[in-house]
């Protein structure tokens, strides 16, 4: 159903670390007005309201917000354990939902969220921004152009020693860490670039003794189109050059290769040598953290695509589509636990 409103009214649910960048990104896009904020600790929401001069109504009661406010959609930026509850409550009120990744704490919950939104007739989108990073989009364009011919093998890598626990200490307390956190992004990038997986085999381990969950995971997938795709992720990798928060990619094809290297450099190689080399820098908005620039910048493009979906147009990261990424995350855990290949 088309929404012909020129401006959609949004309520932000959760005003923690990532809300600072999600709100800033919405403010870059015409057609969205943030009219309400919710946080269990009300003074945190009040601080965000003042920081961005939103003049929004602040709540510490989600039910009261849904009852009192006239809103077109909620943007849920809370901890993953609360995503299902907040989504279902909005859907029951006929309010469209945008939810941060990972969609839910379990596959069953994620599937329930998709089904409830579908049955309620509300739109449901997942804020999956890694596929919207400028270097990833440029790589996809080069891949689709066919310059390296038919691809047969790929490596997608997010390996770092960045102290991610410093600004998000809750990550150290998770029983399941890197596959849920970064794996949700990396496996979605694999799907974006190469389509769906038909099987996978995963190995994981915990290197950092101060955290509960796994901080290293390696997933080998056979895609439905025959491509062998190796997704590797680590927060324990002490390398010569710190890549965080870049996703590095190597795609090999019959006629050449595409490589997205450090510092956003895209190389096209054929038997004639390097035939193309380009630096794809992210847009440097004045509100982003330079250490996260490629990630923060992509939030704007992701939000713009979601807004198109909210207004009745096409959006890439629907709940139904992202459920396939969620399935890969949980199939990876299943494989790592059972030490066996899993058919999707």
C-alpha positions as CSV (number, residue, x, y, z in Angstrom):
1,X,0.0,0.0,0.0
2,X,1.3,3.4,-0.9
3,X,1.8,6.0,1.8
4,X,1.3,9.4,0.1
5,X,2.3,11.5,3.1
6,X,5.1,13.9,2.3
7,X,6.5,13.5,5.8
8,X,6.2,10.3,8.0
9,X,6.1,10.6,11.7
10,X,8.6,8.4,13.6
11,X,9.1,7.3,17.2
12,X,12.6,6.3,18.2
13,X,12.6,3.3,20.6
14,X,15.8,3.2,22.5
15,X,18.3,6.0,22.9
16,X,21.6,4.2,23.5
17,X,24.9,4.2,21.6
18,X,23.6,3.6,18.1
19,X,20.6,6.0,18.4
20,X,23.1,8.9,18.2
21,X,23.9,7.9,14.6
22,X,20.5,6.5,13.5
23,X,18.8,9.7,14.5
24,X,21.5,11.8,12.8
25,X,21.0,9.8,9.7
26,X,17.2,10.3,9.7
27,X,17.8,14.0,10.0
28,X,19.8,13.9,6.7
29,X,16.7,12.7,4.8
30,X,13.7,14.8,3.9
31,X,10.4,13.2,4.7
32,X,10.8,12.0,8.3
33,X,9.9,13.8,11.5
34,X,10.9,12.3,14.8
35,X,8.0,13.2,17.1
36,X,8.6,10.8,20.1
37,X,11.4,9.1,22.0
38,X,11.3,6.1,24.3
39,X,13.9,4.9,26.7
40,X,13.5,3.0,30.0
41,X,15.8,5.5,31.6
42,X,13.9,8.7,30.7
43,X,16.8,11.1,31.2
44,X,18.8,9.4,28.5
45,X,15.9,10.1,26.0
46,X,15.7,13.6,27.3
47,X,19.4,14.1,26.7
48,X,19.1,12.9,23.1
49,X,16.1,15.1,22.5
50,X,18.1,18.1,23.6
51,X,21.2,17.1,21.7
52,X,19.4,16.9,18.4
53,X,16.9,19.7,19.2
54,X,14.1,17.4,18.2
55,X,11.3,18.9,20.3
56,X,9.9,15.4,20.6
57,X,7.8,14.0,23.4
58,X,9.8,11.8,25.7
59,X,8.5,8.6,27.2
60,X,9.7,5.8,29.6
61,X,6.4,3.9,29.0
62,X,6.2,2.3,25.5
63,X,2.5,1.5,25.8
64,X,1.8,5.2,26.6
65,X,3.8,6.3,23.6
66,X,1.8,4.0,21.2
67,X,-1.5,5.1,22.8
68,X,-0.8,8.9,22.8
69,X,1.2,9.6,19.7
70,X,0.1,9.7,16.1
71,X,3.0,7.9,14.4
72,X,3.6,6.2,11.0
73,X,6.5,4.0,12.2
74,X,8.7,3.1,15.1
75,X,12.5,2.7,14.8
76,X,13.6,0.1,17.3
77,X,17.2,0.6,18.5
78,X,17.1,-1.4,21.7
79,X,18.9,-4.6,22.9
80,X,18.1,-7.7,20.8
81,X,16.1,-9.4,23.6
82,X,13.4,-6.7,23.4
83,X,13.0,-6.5,19.6
84,X,10.2,-9.0,19.4
85,X,8.1,-7.4,22.2
86,X,8.5,-3.9,20.8
87,X,7.7,-5.1,17.2
88,X,4.6,-7.0,18.2
89,X,3.2,-4.2,20.2
90,X,3.6,-1.7,17.3
91,X,2.2,-4.2,14.8
92,X,-0.9,-4.7,17.0
93,X,-1.5,-1.0,16.8
94,X,-1.1,-1.0,13.0
95,X,2.2,0.9,13.1
96,X,5.0,0.1,10.6
97,X,8.3,-1.2,12.1
98,X,11.9,-0.6,11.5
99,X,14.2,-2.8,13.7
100,X,17.9,-2.9,14.2
101,X,19.9,-6.0,13.4
102,X,20.2,-8.7,14.6
103,X,16.4,-9.1,14.2
104,X,15.9,-11.2,17.2
105,X,17.6,-13.3,19.9
106,X,16.4,-16.6,18.2
107,X,15.3,-17.7,14.8
108,X,11.8,-18.6,16.2
109,X,11.4,-15.0,17.5
110,X,12.5,-13.5,14.2
111,X,10.1,-15.7,12.2
112,X,7.3,-14.7,14.6
113,X,8.0,-11.0,14.1
114,X,7.8,-11.4,10.3
115,X,4.6,-13.4,10.5
116,X,2.9,-11.1,13.0
117,X,3.7,-8.0,10.9
118,X,2.5,-9.8,7.7
119,X,-0.8,-10.8,9.4
120,X,-1.3,-7.3,10.8
121,X,-0.7,-5.8,7.4
122,X,2.1,-3.6,8.6
123,X,5.4,-3.0,6.9
124,X,8.5,-4.5,8.6
125,X,12.1,-3.6,7.7
126,X,15.4,-4.4,9.2
127,X,18.1,-1.8,9.5
128,X,20.9,-3.8,7.8
129,X,23.4,-1.1,6.7
130,X,26.6,-3.0,5.8
131,X,25.3,-3.8,2.2
132,X,24.8,0.0,1.9
133,X,28.4,0.9,2.4
134,X,29.7,2.8,-0.6
135,X,32.6,0.4,-1.3
136,X,30.3,-2.6,-1.1
137,X,27.8,-1.0,-3.5
138,X,30.6,-0.1,-6.0
139,X,32.0,-3.7,-5.7
140,X,28.5,-5.1,-6.5
141,X,28.2,-2.8,-9.5
142,X,31.6,-4.0,-10.9
143,X,30.6,-7.7,-10.2
144,X,27.3,-7.3,-12.1
145,X,29.1,-5.6,-15.0
146,X,30.7,-8.9,-15.7
147,X,34.3,-7.7,-16.2
148,X,35.7,-10.7,-14.4
149,X,33.3,-13.2,-16.0
150,X,31.5,-15.8,-14.1
151,X,32.7,-15.8,-10.4
152,X,33.6,-19.1,-8.8
153,X,35.1,-18.2,-5.4
154,X,35.0,-15.4,-2.9
155,X,36.3,-14.3,0.4
156,X,34.5,-11.8,2.6
157,X,36.5,-10.7,5.6
158,X,35.9,-8.7,8.8
159,X,39.0,-9.3,11.0
160,X,40.2,-6.8,13.5
161,X,41.6,-6.2,17.0
162,X,39.5,-3.0,17.4
163,X,38.5,-2.6,21.1
164,X,34.7,-2.8,20.3
165,X,34.0,-3.7,24.0
166,X,35.1,-0.2,25.1
167,X,32.1,1.6,23.7
168,X,29.7,-1.3,23.7
169,X,30.6,-3.2,26.9
170,X,27.4,-5.3,26.8
171,X,28.9,-7.3,23.9
172,X,31.4,-8.9,26.3
173,X,28.5,-10.4,28.2
174,X,26.7,-12.1,25.3
175,X,26.7,-15.9,25.2
176,X,26.7,-15.7,21.4
177,X,28.8,-12.8,20.1
178,X,30.5,-12.5,16.8
179,X,28.1,-14.5,14.6
180,X,25.1,-12.6,16.0
181,X,26.8,-9.2,15.9
182,X,29.1,-9.1,12.9
183,X,28.0,-12.3,11.3
184,X,24.5,-10.7,10.8
185,X,26.3,-8.1,8.7
186,X,28.9,-10.2,6.9
187,X,26.5,-13.0,6.0
188,X,24.1,-10.5,4.7
189,X,26.8,-9.0,2.5
190,X,27.5,-12.5,1.1
191,X,23.8,-12.8,0.2
192,X,23.8,-9.4,-1.3
193,X,26.8,-10.1,-3.5
194,X,26.3,-13.8,-4.4
195,X,22.7,-14.8,-3.7
196,X,21.5,-17.6,-1.4
197,X,23.6,-20.3,0.2
198,X,22.7,-24.0,-0.3
199,X,25.1,-25.4,2.4
200,X,27.6,-24.2,5.0
201,X,30.2,-25.4,7.4
202,X,31.2,-23.2,10.4
203,X,34.0,-23.2,12.9
204,X,34.1,-20.8,15.9
205,X,36.2,-20.2,18.9
206,X,36.7,-17.8,21.8
207,X,40.2,-16.2,22.0
208,X,39.6,-13.4,24.4
209,X,39.2,-14.9,27.9
210,X,37.4,-11.8,29.2
211,X,34.3,-12.3,27.1
212,X,31.6,-15.0,27.2
213,X,30.8,-15.6,23.5
214,X,32.8,-16.5,20.5
215,X,35.0,-13.8,19.0
216,X,36.2,-15.8,15.9
217,X,34.0,-17.5,13.3
218,X,34.7,-18.9,9.9
219,X,31.9,-20.0,7.6
220,X,32.4,-21.8,4.3
221,X,29.3,-21.7,2.1
222,X,28.4,-23.1,-1.3
223,X,26.0,-20.7,-2.9
224,X,23.1,-21.9,-5.0
225,X,24.9,-20.5,-8.1
226,X,27.9,-22.7,-7.3
227,X,30.2,-20.0,-5.9
228,X,32.3,-21.1,-3.0
229,X,32.1,-18.2,-0.4
230,X,34.3,-18.0,2.6
231,X,33.2,-15.6,5.3
232,X,35.6,-14.9,8.1
233,X,35.1,-12.7,11.1
234,X,37.3,-12.0,14.1
235,X,37.8,-9.5,16.9
236,X,41.0,-11.2,17.9
237,X,43.1,-10.5,14.8
238,X,46.2,-8.4,15.5
239,X,47.3,-7.5,12.0
240,X,49.9,-5.2,10.4
241,X,47.2,-2.9,9.3
242,X,44.0,-2.5,11.3
243,X,41.1,-2.7,8.9
244,X,38.2,-1.9,11.3
245,X,35.4,-1.3,10.4
246,X,36.0,-2.2,6.8
247,X,34.7,-5.4,5.1
248,X,37.4,-6.7,2.8
249,X,36.4,-8.8,-0.2
250,X,38.2,-10.8,-2.9
251,X,36.1,-12.3,-5.7
252,X,37.7,-14.6,-8.3
253,X,36.1,-15.1,-11.7
254,X,36.9,-16.9,-15.0
255,X,38.4,-13.7,-16.5
256,X,39.9,-11.9,-13.5
257,X,39.3,-10.8,-9.9
258,X,37.8,-8.0,-7.9
259,X,39.4,-7.0,-4.7
260,X,38.2,-4.5,-2.1
261,X,41.2,-3.8,0.1
262,X,42.1,-1.6,3.0
263,X,41.4,2.1,2.8
264,X,38.4,1.5,0.5
265,X,40.4,0.7,-2.6
266,X,38.7,-1.4,-5.3
267,X,41.0,-3.2,-7.8
268,X,40.0,-4.9,-11.0
269,X,42.6,-7.5,-12.2
270,X,42.6,-9.5,-15.4
271,X,45.3,-11.3,-17.3
272,X,46.4,-7.9,-18.6
273,X,47.2,-6.8,-15.0
274,X,45.4,-4.2,-12.9
275,X,42.9,-2.6,-15.3
276,X,41.1,-0.5,-12.7
277,X,41.9,1.0,-9.3
278,X,39.6,3.3,-7.4
279,X,39.3,4.7,-3.9
280,X,35.7,4.8,-2.8
281,X,35.5,7.0,0.3
282,X,32.3,7.2,2.4
283,X,30.5,10.5,2.7
284,X,32.0,12.3,5.7
285,X,29.0,13.8,7.5
286,X,29.9,16.2,10.3
287,X,28.2,14.0,13.0
288,X,29.9,10.7,12.3
289,X,32.8,9.2,14.2
290,X,35.8,9.0,11.8
291,X,36.7,5.6,13.2
292,X,33.3,4.3,12.0
293,X,33.0,6.5,8.9
294,X,32.2,3.8,6.4
295,X,29.5,2.3,8.7
296,X,27.9,5.6,9.9
297,X,27.8,7.0,6.4
298,X,25.9,3.9,5.1
299,X,23.2,4.4,7.7
300,X,21.9,7.4,5.6
301,X,21.6,5.3,2.4
302,X,20.0,2.4,4.3
303,X,17.5,4.7,5.9
304,X,16.7,6.3,2.6
305,X,15.9,2.9,1.1
306,X,13.8,2.0,4.1
307,X,11.9,5.3,3.8
308,X,11.1,4.3,0.2
309,X,9.7,1.0,1.4
310,X,7.7,2.7,4.1
311,X,6.1,4.9,1.4
312,X,5.2,1.8,-0.6
313,X,8.2,1.5,-2.9
314,X,10.9,-1.2,-3.0
315,X,13.2,-1.8,-0.1
316,X,16.0,-4.3,0.0
317,X,16.0,-5.1,3.7
318,X,12.5,-6.3,4.5
319,X,12.0,-8.5,7.5
320,X,11.2,-11.4,5.1
321,X,14.4,-11.0,3.3
322,X,16.5,-10.5,6.4
323,X,15.0,-13.7,7.8
324,X,17.2,-15.5,5.3
325,X,20.3,-13.9,6.9
326,X,19.1,-14.8,10.3
327,X,18.7,-18.4,9.2
328,X,22.4,-18.4,8.0
329,X,23.5,-17.1,11.5
330,X,21.6,-19.9,13.3
331,X,22.7,-22.6,10.8
332,X,26.3,-21.4,11.4
333,X,25.8,-21.9,15.2
334,X,24.3,-25.3,14.4
335,X,27.2,-26.3,12.3
336,X,29.8,-25.1,14.8
337,X,28.1,-27.0,17.6
338,X,27.7,-30.2,15.7
339,X,30.9,-30.0,13.7
340,X,29.2,-30.8,10.5
341,X,28.1,-29.4,7.1
342,X,24.6,-28.1,7.2
343,X,22.2,-28.0,4.2
344,X,20.1,-24.9,4.0
